Amino acid sequence: MKFDSTEYLVGDFYDELVQSDGAARKHARSLVDYFSNMPAKELLERQHAADSTIVDMGISFTIYSEGDNIDRAWPLDIVPRVLSGTEWDRIEAGLIQRLRALNMFIDDLYNDRRIIKDKIVPADIIDSSTNYLQACKGVSPRYGVWANICGSDLVRDGDGTVYVLEDNLRVPSGVSYMLENRNVIKRVFPSLFRDHSVRPVSEYPTELSEMLESIAPASSDGEILEVVVLTPGIYNSAYFEHSYLARTMGVELVEGGDLMVGDDDFVYLRTIDGLTRVDTIYRRIDDTFIDPEVFRSDSTLGVPGIMRAWRAGNVALANAPGSGVADDKVVYSYVPEIIRYYLSEDAIIPNVPTWRCSDPAHLDHVLKNLPELVVKPANESGGYGMLVGPHATKAEHEEFRALLKANPRNYIGQPTLSLSTAPTLAGDTLQPRHLDLRPFILQGKDVEVTAGGLTRVAMRAGSLIVNSSQGGGSKDTWIVEDMD
Amino acid sequence: MLSRAAERVYWAGRYLERAENTARIVQKYAHLLLDLPSEVGLDWAELVRIVGAAESFEESGLPDDESAILQFLLADPKAGTSLAFAINMARENIRNLRDLLPHETWENVNELHRFAADNLGQAAAGTDQFEILGNCIERCQQINGTLIGTMSHNSPYHFLTLGQSLERADMTSRVIEVAATYIQQNERIIRRYGSTLWTNVLKSVSGFQMYRQYRQPQVIGIDVVDFLLRDQAFPRAIRFCVENARKSSAALPNSDHVCNALQRVQLELLGSPEDDTSAEDIDDLVDTLQVRLADVHLAIVDTWFLPREE
């Protein structure tokens, strides 16, 4: 297949839109036709239109560099990434299954610890996790759900299999960009949407708002509920999203200083009309900063006493503190067993095979095969502190060899996946670039999954780094109905 | 409306106003010094007292010459009374209010901030001082114009007005204090330079033209003081500022405490000065006014920024 008379070369990877024989994949046929008939000049014009729309709409992200906060325009590639409705239905079922099981797991860990007693997950893995918070023991949030908002990272390997790479259960971000990407692409290619049946994503703020109301304390049932979004403030890299979500849900965006815990252990909002009771807090602050009385006493971002209020059942926190215990990369390796244990089902979406360095035999394997593997620390996010074996130098291998031996519990090893690609504008031609996918799953009274999610794409040829903080871009993600 | 947002809008109003006033007062004072011989006894140190920076300037240990003083009052971003500091603080508050204020406000205050950072050092050194300060004043006025013209006149706007009005009343009270010291000058100097002095007092609050239009043709000291204290139409007269603050407060919830505090400021302004009103009387009045204005600020903090459990 060709784009503007330039042959599009699918490499040794699975391409989301084009088969290895060069023909368009069935679900992407009309989209590929559309773009292959577009002259390079028009492609560039459309990309330019998208870029200006992003600037005009103020869609930005903040990076912290050399002591300064810089607002950057959000990078969006104009060629959508397309998945078939049939495939998506299976992925969606897999994501729902996974989050249900993970929430049962977290609730169990902080209460009966049956899964440990039944020797499915070893106690020391949990007890040594920095994300297992003693202050959360004995609490059971509404519906037994701890991680209400989950942003799992999915990747597709060379043979077309989709894996869950990680479960982001703490404060996953990116959903605002998923929503804005769709808005921008609709403006730039209005006709495309008339010709395709693309599942909508715009309901997310409503679904988020309904979920947050559903988990409010039972004592507030029947009353008008006060939901707020708690942000660390304008210097946070995800502030755009915090402000966006508060605005689209029509709730207050607050900082720690806006909230206080009364002598009655309820949480109040400081307003010019006086104190107003708060029912649910969608907090975008990490666990350890949330309450200086319980965790980091130097935190000025949190609210003193909020853990007391939460433990008393007087306020809902989303996600619940301590949810991150299931977000540990060593715990990740047990997820298939966790799903089987709680739901008596096999995992619908597989895990990436994972060697736990806490296990001497696994550690040995990782050390021997370091140049072929990816090594990740158990508790980092954003792609920091990891080693991509095939892309690393000898010195970096040695550095990680030492790190692994010194603290094996803190690392896992995984095979280097051949991430799938999709046509992406590079210069004035479309070229394959690696990507992943972050869908967002909400669980309160019910479970909802976004149709698609945020596709992140590495903008440099051959690169696997998709993080926007490190030069990655994004794509609108389409779930299209199969037509026959 | 969140208390924190209310507090930030209030301070954005105060610092914007302070920046404009500081730029104007330095600009006019520099002009005044050009017109007066040294026997009048005015110097740059007097300017430090006018803007209320005497204490912090002394602590800084800087020499009290023109260049050190202007650097301190204009360009030093660490000096809490400097123009650079006021602009930084206005920007920081507005930056935190981007969701609430018209977005041009953020762009404009950012441009003001960049302009100030690039040029105030030069202005302090005496180069293009008049133009640079004039430019700062205009940029502040542009921001005010945007806010007045494009922002809904509801709670956030009322907090902005409150901050602005109180800051303005405070600055005018300082200028009146200066006028009182001029009245104390000996007769010969008053005869020769009085008109220049009073004119400058009026100009440092943009009041010369309005005074000339509505008061007698000669500019007389005691009448200038009366104008700046009690005029009901001039927007920088204390009475006008306080009335403006009262209107905004009355539109906000639970405002009794604040309105009462403002009422107590107005009570001090009753009655016109007699011909024999002395400089000490004016000093005493200004001192009382400043205490009352500080009480208003505390009442605002207490009522809206620090809500407590009932």
Interface residues (C-beta under 8 A of the other chain):
Chain A: G58 G233 I234 S243 R247 E252 L253 V254 E255 G257 D258 G262 D263 Y268 L269 R270 T271 I272 D273 G274 L275
Chain B: M1 L2 S3 R4 A6 R95 N96 R98 D99 H103 S155 L252 P253 N254 W304 L306 P307 R308 E309 E310
